[in-house]
Amino acid sequence: MYFRPTVDYPDSWTGHPENAEWFCTEHLPLAEGLTDLSALEAIDQIRAQLTQDKA
């Protein structure tokens, strides 16, 4: 899943972009709808939701 990019990469750049993350089928629904956030912001929200669900 791709989130809001926070780095501008040159055309010659190769590698894993900072805004791309993999999610298992269990956690994918928690990430959907968060693509306007950076990957770090989205993961923070997902972790907060998981913590809240356990309480």
VOPAGU-2260 file (C-alpha; in pm, 1 decimal, decimal comma):
REM VOPAGU-2260
SITE   aa  ch    i         X         Y         Z
SITE  MET   A    0       0,0       0,0       0,0
SITE  TYR   A    1     129,6     345,9     -84,2
SITE  PHE   A    2      94,6     637,8     154,8
SITE  ARG   A    3     164,8    1008,8     112,3
SITE  PRO   A    4     528,0    1043,7       2,6
SITE  THR   A    5     758,7    1243,4     228,7
SITE  VAL   A    6    1072,8    1223,4      12,9
SITE  ASP   A    7    1132,3    1335,9    -345,3
SITE  TYR   A    8    1343,9    1076,6    -522,7
SITE  PRO   A    9    1556,2    1151,5    -831,0
SITE  ASP   A   10    1461,6     965,0   -1148,3
SITE  SER   A   11    1774,4     749,3   -1116,4
SITE  TRP   A   12    1688,5     634,1    -761,5
SITE  THR   A   13    1625,0     263,9    -696,4
SITE  GLY   A   14    1508,7      90,8    -381,7
SITE  HIS   A   15    1210,3      66,0    -151,0
SITE  PRO   A   16    1028,5     399,4    -115,9
SITE  GLU   A   17     958,6     519,7     236,0
SITE  ASN   A   18     586,7     549,8     164,4
SITE  ALA   A   19     527,6     186,9      58,3
SITE  GLU   A   20     430,8     -70,3     321,9
SITE  TRP   A   21     311,0    -429,6     318,9
SITE  PHE   A   22      17,5    -542,5     533,6
SITE  CYS   A   23    -117,0    -886,8     606,5
SITE  THR   A   24    -483,7    -955,4     533,0
SITE  GLU   A   25    -566,9    -906,4     901,7
SITE  HIS   A   26    -424,1    -554,7     919,3
SITE  LEU   A   27    -491,0    -432,3     565,6
SITE  PRO   A   28    -842,4    -306,3     649,7
SITE  LEU   A   29    -693,5     -88,3     923,9
SITE  ALA   A   30    -462,7      79,0     669,8
SITE  GLU   A   31    -726,9     146,4     407,0
SITE  GLY   A   32    -838,6     506,5     411,7
SITE  LEU   A   33    -510,8     628,7     562,3
SITE  THR   A   34    -323,0     686,1     235,0
SITE  ASP   A   35    -341,5    1064,5     280,4
SITE  LEU   A   36    -104,1    1021,3     578,6
SITE  SER   A   37     265,4     941,9     568,0
SITE  ALA   A   38     349,3     576,1     627,6
SITE  LEU   A   39     478,5     655,8     977,5
SITE  GLU   A   40     162,2     849,9    1066,4
SITE  ALA   A   41     -57,2     568,1     934,3
SITE  ILE   A   42     132,8     300,8    1127,7
SITE  ASP   A   43     103,9     510,5    1444,8
SITE  GLN   A   44    -274,1     529,7    1395,9
SITE  ILE   A   45    -298,2     156,5    1325,8
SITE  ARG   A   46     -99,7      75,0    1641,1
SITE  ALA   A   47    -320,7     308,1    1845,5
SITE  GLN   A   48    -633,0     137,9    1706,4
SITE  LEU   A   49    -495,2    -208,4    1786,7
SITE  THR   A   50    -407,2     -98,4    2141,1
SITE  GLN   A   51    -752,9      52,2    2186,9
SITE  ASP   A   52    -920,8    -264,4    2056,1
SITE  LYS   A   53    -734,2    -475,4    2315,2
SITE  ALA   A   54    -846,9    -250,7    2604,6
